[in-house]
Amino acid sequence: MAHPLIEGRKIRKAYGLQVVLEDLSFLITEKQKIALIGRNGAGKSTLLKILMGSENADGGEVQFYPQAKVGVVEQHELLPSEITTLEYLESRTDKPEWTIRKQASQFGLHAQHLDQPPTHLSGGYRMRVKLVAMLLADPNILFLDEPVNYLDLQTLLLLERFLQNYSGAFLLAAHDRTFLQNTCTHTFEIERGSLTSYKGGVQEYLEFKQQQLDFDRRSNKKLSKEIAHQQKFVDRFRFKASMASRAQSKVKHIATLRNKISKIDSALATTRISIPSPRFTAGTAVRAQGLSIGYAEHVVVENIDIEIIRGEKVVIAGENGRGKSTLLKTLAGHIPHLNGSFKWWHKADIGYYDQHTETTLKGTETVLQYLTAMAPGNASSERLLMMAGNFLFRNDDLDKSTSVLSGGERARLCLAGVLLHEHNVLLLDEPTNHLDVETADALAVALKEYKGTVVVISHARTFINTLVDKVYEIRGGTLRRSMGSYEDYVDDLTSLMESSLLEDSTSDNQPDTLGSLERVELHARIKEHQRSQERANKQIKDLDIEKSEILKFFFDNPTDYSPHRAQRLSELNDKLTSLEKLWILAQEEIDLLRSQLQP
């Protein structure tokens, strides 16, 4: 039997008149891997802060059993600049150097990283350093509050891989359903101040919850029909002396039936986001040639050649600190480009969402005042209230001060402000940060249905898999197209990291580790391009078959006019040309990488 680690008993917490947690009780045992989910503002972060001791509960108690050893990632800890990463990690533990290097290697921290000050590393690698520092203390229960918000995809995959194999327990709050499903075996949901515990993953829990909700709705419908039927009898015979006693009995029965009806709280309504779609016209949305971006004399990314077609949904991927946000800011016109050129089509109306937008909210404004200020001049009050409702701001929520909103609520509010405008281009930098699972899913569906162009930065896999058509990655100081789906890109990235980790584990940290790691990455990138070519070959084969069928029709029916077939033939020729170009570019990359492997 698993030993208990932490127990909560009747925990209560309120902010003014708003009750966030009410009589929460739970038990966390050894090796339990728990997903903590709930709507924005439901109290997930509040519960974690109480468990971590950074906030006090208004009532109840938390008991840590003697064997519990807690690990927490210090998100906002400032790393030192005057010592190396290895020296910093040594200062956090009394373990020998080889143990530190072994733990670091699990997160892709190799000799070239350990020999640098942590402040010289990119944002993604700094977070890896913090994760390793936490794990060197040998905790047996981890508290992870939205770690996905601070991780690039590479680090997220490494953390996911680690948590899958982790022998201890953890309580994890995150908005990426894929990440939660791949790592957690239990689910805690906070809803209306109460906590529901479920033995199973997030997907299984949400399916179970939907089944219960559907059952309640069906039951309510039957009960409502029965009440209406009984009420007719009461209305007809209530004042007839001979039937008065029966009518009174029916009244009592109706009261009993009403008590049985499950109340489905309107505050828990399903998120449904609607984004106004512009009139669609075919053509290029933006084209960049030889574009270099950065700040002053510091070039971050160069030689960018990209064309995005109107209506496409594109993701910009890559490690943190490599220039993704800089590219979006440049395309949005917020910072100047350094070299080359880019041009939007003349009717482009750009809406830009910055991942730090919520920090600009004025604490003196209410939700309604903010949305009114953000709305275009011709926006009706109905449209404003509809957009507020899309992001779950209803009734009394509209009068809330922005200063009391949770991080997720602030992010939702800023997104609503951007989407109030009828833009035909949306540039979104980490729009799902702090969003709950359901709202992130609803946003992905809404953006997919939106007819305009979307360029997004996000590491939330469920969100991106639902949304995007094309994947571009910033790597090695430039932007390149990744052929295939986002799932293909993630698979390729996983293979690259696993090869790197395998090479590091067999190198015994010899002086030539840096060179061997470079060779591993070159080989992995060659394989990645080869897989891209294989996918392109398959698509070309399928399109060629369809093209042959259309050409055969025209050959067999030379006098028939078929405009839809002619249009499709033109589309197929364009797609085939594009795929053939991508295949050639992949081959050029393969040849270049192979030349770098030559002695």
C-alpha positions in Angstrom: 0.0 0.0 0.0 1.3 3.5 -1.0 2.2 5.7 1.9 0.5 9.1 2.3 2.7 12.2 1.6 0.3 15.1 1.9 -3.2 15.5 3.2 -5.5 18.5 2.9 -8.5 18.8 5.3 -11.3 21.3 4.7 -9.1 23.9 3.1 -10.9 27.3 2.7 -9.7 30.4 0.9 -11.5 33.6 -0.1 -10.5 36.9 -1.6 -13.0 39.4 -0.2 -16.5 38.1 -1.1 -15.2 35.7 -3.7 -14.8 32.2 -2.3 -12.1 30.3 -4.3 -11.7 27.1 -2.2 -14.4 25.8 0.1 -13.8 22.8 2.4 -11.2 21.0 0.0 -10.1 17.7 1.3 -7.7 15.3 -0.5 -4.9 12.8 0.0 -1.7 12.6 -2.1 0.2 9.3 -1.8 3.5 8.0 -3.1 4.0 7.7 -6.9 0.7 9.5 -7.6 1.0 11.5 -10.8 -1.8 14.1 -10.6 -3.1 16.5 -13.2 -4.7 19.6 -11.5 -7.3 21.1 -13.8 -10.0 23.7 -13.6 -11.3 26.9 -15.2 -9.2 30.0 -15.0 -9.7 31.6 -11.6 -11.0 28.3 -10.2 -8.2 28.2 -7.6 -5.5 25.9 -9.0 -2.6 28.3 -8.4 -4.1 29.3 -5.1 -4.1 25.6 -3.9 -0.5 25.2 -5.0 0.6 28.4 -3.3 -1.0 27.1 -0.1 0.8 23.8 -0.4 4.1 25.5 -1.1 3.6 27.8 1.9 3.7 31.1 -0.1 0.0 31.8 0.9 -2.1 31.0 3.9 -5.5 29.3 3.9 -8.4 31.0 5.7 -9.3 27.7 7.3 -8.6 24.0 7.3 -5.1 22.4 7.4 -2.4 20.8 5.3 -0.5 17.9 6.8 2.9 16.9 5.3 3.8 13.4 6.4 7.4 12.8 7.6 8.5 11.0 4.4 7.3 13.9 2.1 10.2 15.7 0.5 8.9 18.5 -1.7 10.5 19.9 -4.9 9.5 23.2 -6.4 10.8 25.0 -9.5 11.7 28.6 -8.6 10.3 30.2 -11.7 11.5 33.7 -11.0 14.8 32.9 -9.4 17.7 35.0 -10.8 20.6 32.7 -11.9 24.2 33.8 -11.2 26.4 35.3 -13.9 29.8 35.1 -12.2 30.0 31.3 -11.9 29.6 28.4 -14.4 26.4 26.3 -14.5 28.2 23.4 -13.1 29.5 25.4 -10.1 25.9 26.7 -9.6 24.5 23.2 -9.5 27.3 22.1 -7.2 26.4 24.9 -4.8 22.8 23.5 -4.6 23.8 20.0 -3.6 26.5 17.9 -1.9 26.5 15.3 -4.6 29.6 14.5 -6.6 30.3 16.0 -10.0 29.5 12.9 -12.0 26.0 12.7 -10.4 25.3 16.3 -11.3 26.5 15.7 -14.9 24.3 12.6 -15.2 21.2 14.4 -13.9 22.0 17.4 -16.2 22.3 15.1 -19.2 18.7 13.9 -18.8 17.7 17.5 -19.7 20.2 17.9 -22.6 22.7 19.9 -20.5 26.1 18.9 -21.8 29.6 20.0 -21.2 29.3 23.1 -23.4 26.4 24.3 -21.3 27.8 23.4 -17.9 31.0 25.3 -18.6 29.1 28.6 -19.2 27.4 30.9 -16.7 23.7 30.0 -16.6 22.8 33.6 -17.6 24.6 33.0 -20.9 22.2 30.2 -21.8 18.9 30.7 -23.7 15.6 30.9 -21.8 14.8 27.2 -22.4 18.2 26.0 -21.1 17.9 28.3 -18.0 14.7 26.5 -17.2 16.4 23.2 -17.6 19.1 24.3 -15.1 16.3 25.2 -12.6 14.7 21.8 -13.1 18.0 20.0 -12.5 18.7 22.1 -9.4 15.3 21.0 -8.0 15.8 17.3 -8.8 19.3 17.2 -7.2 17.6 17.6 -3.9 15.9 14.1 -4.4 12.3 15.2 -3.8 9.6 12.5 -3.8 6.8 14.9 -4.6 6.9 17.8 -7.1 4.7 20.9 -7.3 4.6 22.2 -10.9 2.4 25.3 -11.5 2.0 25.8 -15.3 5.5 24.8 -16.2 4.5 24.7 -19.9 4.2 28.5 -19.9 7.9 28.8 -19.4 9.3 26.0 -21.5 10.1 25.7 -25.2 9.0 22.5 -27.0 12.4 20.9 -26.6 12.5 21.4 -22.9 8.8 20.4 -22.6 9.5 17.1 -24.3 12.5 16.4 -22.0 10.3 17.2 -19.0 7.5 15.0 -20.3 10.0 12.2 -20.8 11.4 12.7 -17.3 7.9 12.8 -15.6 6.9 9.6 -17.4 9.8 7.8 -15.8 9.8 9.6 -12.5 9.3 7.3 -9.5 7.9 10.0 -7.2 4.6 11.8 -7.0 3.7 15.2 -8.5 0.9 17.7 -8.7 0.9 19.3 -12.1 -1.2 22.3 -13.3 -0.9 22.8 -17.1 -3.1 23.9 -20.0 -1.6 21.5 -22.6 -4.0 18.5 -22.7 -1.4 16.3 -24.6 1.2 17.0 -21.9 -1.2 16.2 -19.1 -2.4 13.0 -20.8 1.1 11.8 -21.5 2.3 12.3 -17.9 -0.5 12.0 -15.4 -2.5 8.9 -14.1 -4.8 10.8 -11.7 -6.9 13.9 -12.1 -7.9 16.6 -9.6 -10.5 19.2 -10.8 -11.3 22.3 -8.9 -14.8 23.5 -9.7 -17.0 26.0 -7.8 -14.6 25.8 -4.9 -14.8 22.0 -4.6 -12.4 19.3 -5.6 -13.2 16.2 -7.5 -10.7 13.3 -7.5 -10.6 10.8 -10.4 -8.4 7.7 -10.8 -7.5 8.1 -14.5 -6.0 10.5 -17.0 -7.4 13.9 -18.0 -9.0 12.7 -21.2 -10.8 9.8 -19.5 -12.0 12.1 -16.7 -13.4 14.7 -19.2 -15.2 12.0 -21.1 -16.6 10.6 -17.8 -17.6 14.1 -16.8 -19.4 14.7 -20.2 -21.3 11.4 -19.8 -22.4 12.5 -16.3 -23.5 15.9 -17.7 -25.4 14.3 -20.5 -27.1 12.0 -18.1 -28.1 14.9 -15.8 -29.5 16.8 -18.8 -31.5 13.8 -19.9 -32.8 13.3 -16.4 -33.7 16.9 -16.0 -35.6 16.9 -19.3 -37.6 13.8 -18.2 -38.3 15.4 -14.8 -39.3 18.7 -16.4 -41.8 16.9 -18.6 -43.2 15.0 -15.6 -43.5 18.3 -13.6 -45.3 19.9 -16.5 -47.7 17.0 -16.7 -48.4 17.1 -13.0 -48.8 20.8 -13.0 -51.6 20.6 -15.6 -53.6 18.4 -13.2 -53.0 20.8 -10.4 -54.0 23.9 -12.5 -57.2 22.1 -13.6 -58.4 20.6 -10.3 -56.9 22.8 -7.5 -60.1 24.6 -6.8 -62.5 21.7 -7.1 -63.5 20.4 -3.7 -63.7 16.8 -4.8 -60.2 16.8 -6.2 -58.5 19.2 -3.8 -56.7 16.6 -1.7 -55.3 14.9 -4.9 -54.2 18.3 -6.3 -52.4 19.0 -3.0 -50.7 15.7 -3.2 -49.6 16.5 -6.7 -48.2 19.8 -5.5 -46.0 18.0 -3.0 -44.9 15.5 -5.7 -43.9 18.4 -7.9 -41.8 19.9 -5.1 -40.1 16.5 -4.7 -39.4 16.2 -8.5 -37.9 19.7 -8.5 -35.6 18.8 -5.7 -34.3 15.9 -7.8 -33.4 18.1 -10.8 -29.6 18.5 -11.0 -28.7 22.1 -11.2 -26.4 22.7 -14.1 -24.7 26.0 -13.1 -24.7 28.5 -15.9 -21.3 29.7 -14.7 -19.9 26.4 -16.0 -21.2 26.9 -19.5 -19.1 25.4 -22.2 -16.7 27.9 -23.8 -17.7 28.7 -27.4 -15.5 31.4 -29.0 -16.7 33.1 -32.2 -14.2 35.2 -34.2 -15.6 37.4 -37.0 -14.3 36.1 -40.4 -13.2 38.6 -43.0 -14.2 38.2 -46.6 -11.8 35.7 -48.1 -9.8 36.6 -51.3 -7.0 34.3 -52.6 -3.5 35.5 -52.8 -0.3 36.2 -50.8 -0.7 37.6 -47.3 2.9 38.4 -46.7 6.2 37.7 -48.5 9.7 38.2 -47.0 13.0 38.0 -48.9 16.4 38.0 -47.4 14.9 39.3 -44.2 17.2 39.9 -41.2 15.7 40.7 -37.8 17.0 41.7 -34.4 17.8 44.7 -32.3 20.2 47.5 -33.2 23.4 45.8 -34.5 22.5 42.4 -33.0 21.1 40.1 -35.7 18.9 37.3 -34.3 17.6 35.6 -37.4 18.8 36.3 -41.0 18.1 35.2 -44.6 14.4 34.7 -44.0 12.6 33.8 -47.2 8.9 33.0 -46.6 5.6 33.4 -48.3 2.3 33.0 -46.3 -0.9 32.6 -48.3 -4.1 34.3 -47.1 -6.1 32.1 -44.9 -3.2 29.8 -43.9 -2.6 28.9 -40.3 1.1 28.9 -39.6 3.1 28.1 -36.4 6.6 29.5 -35.8 8.5 26.8 -33.7 11.9 26.7 -32.2 13.8 27.0 -28.9 13.2 29.9 -26.6 15.4 32.9 -27.2 16.0 32.1 -30.9 13.9 34.9 -32.3 10.3 33.7 -32.6 8.8 36.7 -30.7 11.2 39.0 -32.5 9.9 37.8 -35.9 6.3 38.3 -34.9 7.0 41.8 -33.6 8.8 42.6 -36.8 6.0 41.4 -39.0 3.5 43.3 -36.8 5.6 46.5 -37.4 6.4 47.0 -33.7 10.2 46.9 -34.3 12.1 47.7 -37.5 13.8 44.9 -39.6 17.5 45.1 -40.0 18.0 44.0 -43.6 16.1 42.5 -46.6 12.4 43.1 -47.0 8.9 42.0 -46.2 5.6 43.2 -47.6 2.0 42.6 -46.5 -0.8 42.7 -49.1 -2.4 46.1 -49.2 -5.6 45.2 -47.4 -3.9 43.4 -44.5 -5.5 44.4 -41.2 -3.2 43.0 -38.5 -4.3 42.1 -35.0 -1.3 41.4 -32.7 -1.4 39.6 -29.3 1.8 39.7 -27.2 2.3 37.1 -24.5 3.0 39.9 -22.0 0.0 42.0 -23.0 -1.8 41.3 -19.7 0.9 43.2 -17.8 -0.4 46.4 -19.4 -3.8 46.2 -17.9 -4.8 49.1 -15.6 -5.9 48.0 -12.2 -8.4 50.8 -12.0 -10.4 49.5 -15.0 -13.2 47.0 -14.9 -13.6 44.2 -17.4 -16.4 46.0 -19.2 -14.4 49.3 -19.2 -11.4 47.6 -20.7 -13.4 45.9 -23.5 -15.2 49.1 -24.2 -11.9 51.0 -24.6 -10.5 48.2 -26.8 -13.6 47.9 -29.1 -13.7 49.7 -32.5 -15.9 52.7 -32.6 -18.7 51.0 -34.6 -18.9 47.9 -32.3 -22.4 47.4 -30.8 -22.9 46.7 -27.2 -24.3 43.3 -28.2 -21.1 42.4 -30.0 -19.1 43.6 -27.0 -21.1 41.5 -24.5 -21.0 38.5 -26.9 -17.2 38.6 -27.0 -17.0 39.0 -23.3 -19.3 35.9 -23.0 -17.1 34.0 -25.4 -14.3 34.3 -22.9 -16.6 33.5 -19.9 -17.0 37.1 -18.6 -20.7 37.3 -17.8 -23.0 39.2 -15.4 -21.1 40.2 -12.3 -17.7 39.4 -13.9 -18.1 42.5 -16.1 -17.8 44.7 -13.1 -14.7 43.0 -11.7 -11.6 45.2 -11.4 -8.8 43.8 -13.7 -6.5 44.0 -10.6 -8.3 41.0 -9.0 -8.3 38.8 -12.1 -6.2 35.6 -12.2 -3.4 35.3 -14.8 -5.6 33.2 -17.0 -8.5 35.6 -16.7 -6.2 38.5 -17.7 -5.0 36.6 -20.7 -8.5 35.8 -21.7 -9.5 39.4 -21.4 -6.7 40.7 -23.6 -7.5 38.1 -26.2 -11.1 39.2 -26.2 -9.9 42.8 -26.7 -7.8 41.8 -29.8 -10.6 39.7 -31.3 -13.2 42.4 -30.9 -11.7 43.9 -34.1 -12.5 42.4 -37.5 -8.9 41.7 -38.4 -8.0 39.6 -41.5 -4.6 38.7 -40.1 -3.8 37.6 -36.5 -0.3 37.4 -35.1 -0.5 35.6 -31.7 2.4 35.1 -29.4 1.7 32.3 -26.9 -2.1 32.9 -26.8 -2.8 29.8 -24.7 -0.5 30.7 -21.8 -2.6 30.6 -18.6 -5.7 29.4 -20.5 -7.5 26.4 -19.1 -7.8 23.3 -21.2 -11.3 23.9 -22.4 -10.7 27.5 -23.4 -7.5 26.6 -25.2 -9.4 23.9 -27.1 -12.2 26.4 -28.0 -9.8 29.0 -29.2 -8.1 26.5 -31.5 -11.4 25.5 -33.0 -12.4 29.2 -33.5 -9.1 30.1 -35.1 -9.4 27.1 -37.4 -12.9 28.2 -38.5 -11.7 31.8 -38.9 -11.2 32.6 -42.6 -8.3 35.0 -42.1 -4.5 34.4 -41.8 -3.0 33.2 -38.5 0.6 33.2 -37.5 1.1 31.8 -34.0 3.8 31.0 -31.5 2.8 28.2 -29.1 4.2 25.0 -27.6 0.7 23.6 -26.7 0.5 20.5 -28.9 -3.2 19.9 -28.7 -3.8 23.5 -29.6 -1.3 23.5 -32.5 -2.4 20.1 -33.9 -6.0 21.3 -34.1 -5.0 24.6 -35.8 -2.0 24.8 -38.1 -1.4 24.0 -41.8 2.3 24.7 -41.9 5.2 24.6 -39.6 8.2 26.9 -39.7 11.2 26.5 -37.3 13.9 28.9 -36.3 17.1 27.0 -35.9 20.7 27.9 -36.5 20.0 31.6 -37.0 17.5 31.2 -39.8 13.9 30.2 -40.6 13.1 27.0 -42.4 10.0 25.1 -43.5 9.4 21.8 -41.7 7.6 19.5 -44.2 4.7 17.4 -42.9 2.4 18.0 -40.0 3.2 19.4 -36.5 3.1 15.9 -35.2 5.8 15.0 -37.7 7.8 17.9 -36.5 7.5 16.8 -32.9 8.5 13.3 -33.8 11.6 14.6 -35.7 12.5 16.8 -32.7 12.1 13.9 -30.3 14.4 11.7 -32.4 17.0 14.5 -32.5 17.0 14.9 -28.7 17.0 11.2 -28.1 20.0 10.8 -30.3 21.8 13.6 -28.5 21.0 12.1 -25.1 22.1 8.7 -26.2 25.4 10.0 -27.5 26.0 11.9 -24.3 25.3 8.9 -22.1 27.9 6.8 -24.0 30.6 9.5 -24.2 31.5 9.4 -20.5 31.9 13.2 -20.7 35.2 12.9 -22.6 36.8 16.1 -23.9 35.5 15.5 -27.4 31.8 15.5 -26.3 31.1 18.8 -28.0 32.3 17.5 -31.4 30.4 14.2 -31.1 27.2 16.0 -30.2 27.6 18.2 -33.3 28.0 15.0 -35.4 24.9 13.5 -33.7 22.8 16.6 -34.5 24.1 16.7 -38.1 23.1 13.0 -38.6 19.7 13.6 -37.0 19.0 16.6 -39.1 19.9 14.6 -42.2 17.4 11.9 -41.2 14.8 14.6 -40.5 15.2 16.0 -44.1 15.1 12.5 -45.5 11.8 11.8 -43.6 10.5 15.1 -45.0 11.4 13.9 -48.5 9.6 10.6 -47.9 6.5 12.4 -46.8 6.7 14.7 -49.9 7.1 11.7 -52.1 4.0 10.1 -50.7 2.0 13.3 -51.2 3.3 13.7 -54.8 2.3 10.1 -55.6 -1.2 10.7 -54.3 -1.6 14.0 -56.1 -0.2 12.4 -59.3 -2.9 9.7 -59.2 -5.6 12.3 -58.8 -4.1 14.4 -61.6 -4.0 11.4 -63.9 -7.7 10.7 -63.3 -8.6 14.2 -64.3 -6.4 14.2 -67.4 -8.0 10.8 -68.4 -11.4 12.4 -68.1 -10.5 15.3 -70.4 -8.9 12.8 -72.8 -12.0 10.6 -72.9 -14.4 13.5 -73.0 -12.7 16.2 -75.1 -15.9 18.2 -75.7 -17.1 18.2 -72.1 -16.6 21.4 -70.2 -15.9 20.7 -66.5 -14.8 24.0 -64.7 -14.5 22.3 -61.3 -12.1 19.7 -62.7 -10.1 22.4 -64.5 -9.9 24.4 -61.3 -8.8 21.3 -59.4 -6.2 20.4 -62.0 -4.7 23.9 -61.6 -4.6 23.5 -57.8 -2.9 20.1 -58.2 -0.2 21.5 -60.5 0.5 24.3 -57.9 0.7 21.8 -55.0 3.0 19.5 -57.0 5.3 22.3 -57.9 5.4 23.4 -54.3 6.2 19.9 -53.1 8.9 19.4 -55.7 10.5 22.6 -54.6 10.4 21.5 -51.0 11.9 18.2 -51.9 14.8 19.9 -53.8 15.4 22.3 -50.8 15.5 19.3 -48.5 18.1 17.6 -50.7 20.2 20.8 -50.8 20.1 20.8 -47.0 21.1 17.1 -46.9 24.1 17.8 -49.2 25.2 20.7 -47.1 25.0 18.7 -43.9 26.9 15.8 -45.4 29.6 18.2 -46.5 30.0 19.3 -42.9 30.5 15.7 -41.8 33.5 15.4 -44.1 36.9 15.4 -42.4 
